[in-house]
Amino acid sequence: MYPLQLDVAGRRVVVIGGGPVAARRATPLVDAGAEVHLVAPYLCEPLAELVAAGRVTWSPRDYAAGDLDGAWLVHTATGDPSVDDAVAADADAQRTWCVRADDATRSAAWTPAVARVGDVLVAVTAGGDPRRAVRLRNAVQTALETGELPLRRTRPDERGSVALVGGGPGHPELITTRGRRLLAEADVVVVDRLAPRALLAELDDDVEVIDVGKTPGHHPVPQHEINRLLVEHAQAGKRVVRLKGGDPFVLGRGGEEAAACRAADVPVEVVPGVTSAIAVPGAAGIPVTHRGLAKQFTVVSGHEGLDWANLAGTEGTLVFLMGVSLLADTAAQLIAHGMAPDTPAAVVEDGFGPRQRVTTAPLDGIAAAAHEAGAKPPAVIVVGDVAALASA
């Protein structure tokens, strides 16, 4: 066998047959730009839709001599061996490649099972066993989509890009499939402290990793400099991934970074992530909503300048991010503005990490309990009746 890719754009391809198998052959041909002509007395719904849309032409009758005139490629899928024999013989006589759907051993050409991810195409054949080929194709497709196979280009792009990737709550298996794939394709990775850093070990040695991690009160790389780095590397033709913890648009300043890229005419994609505001409480057995306890939840940055009266009067669950150092003030402000002192509260440290721990207490005692436990960032604070559901 000799593997070969064909450019069928603008070329006449004749498909004999009108059933589902013929539809599976015709559809990718149309997508590849071929001028597809169908010959069949009847059509299944997908083929009829292609005809109605003007994407293929159709001779509504049985196959006849001359139907292959001008064809560059032929597919026959009638389900009638005698007709398929005749089509294959006519194609062979005029030296046109013919793919038979009924019997690969009697076919002059074969269609592989195909995995497509972006501009990568992998074709799989398996000794004439189509089901085996499909299983292999599916495995390859999954490995490509999840970044397990090397997708990174070795030739630079004329125009770079930026992807703001939400890495989830920190565990490397909780990043999205899209995020994992873009990371595997990256030339430059600008990474936060709470991003899933274990994934960095999988990058090629020549991928540039720029650490811009922030800790409470210590921001060595200011936001305007991060914005500049993203734009500068993209303008140099690099594929840049901004790997962030949680979701880039949930208290992650992703909106500012996206705006900076757009202002510089740099293509930017936002890949959502599993926000720690939901995932970390969940890791501790705390649902942010629960029937009979909370119908809504509010996510708050645990910093100064909050509307305490509004927060204290909010029904449902309060989730504070980045608020451990101000926990005592947070509890005091909520109580001072009307929240019941015995409202359940919890501090979940290092969600999904090796030192994950949950501390629970009533609101008026949560700061002391967290201090006694030595609670420290990263941590998520939950205030509301659902906090009483925390796992032991």
BELVEN-V519980 format. One line per field, one symbol per residue. phi: phi as a letter, one per 20 degrees, with the letter a starting at -180 (. if undefined). burial: 1 if it has 16 or more other C-alpha atoms within 10 Angstrom, else 0. Layout:
# BELVEN-V519980
phi: ???
burial: ???
This chain:
# BELVEN-V519980
phi: .cfbedeegmdfcddepcegffffeffffffenfeecdcafccfggffffffemecdbdeaffbgnfegnfebcccbendgffffffffffffdldfcdeeebffddebcdefddccmeeccdccbmndfffffffgfffgffffemfdfeffedfffcfbccedfenfpffedffgfffffffefeccddefefffgfffefffefeddecfdcgmccfdfgfffgffgfffffeneeddeedfmdfddldmffffffffffeldgccddfcffffdffgffendefcbgndbebbcdcffdfneefffffeffoddcddlcffdffffffffffdofffefgbbddelgmefdgbcdcafgfcffffffffmfbffbdddcqgfffegff
burial: 00000001001111111110111011101100011111110110011101100011110000100011001111111110001110110110000111111101001011011110000000111000010011011101100111100011000000011111111111110111111111111111111111111011001000101001100000000000011011111110011111111111111101001101100001110111111111111111111110000100100101100001001100011111111110110111111000101011111111110000111111111110110000100111111111110100
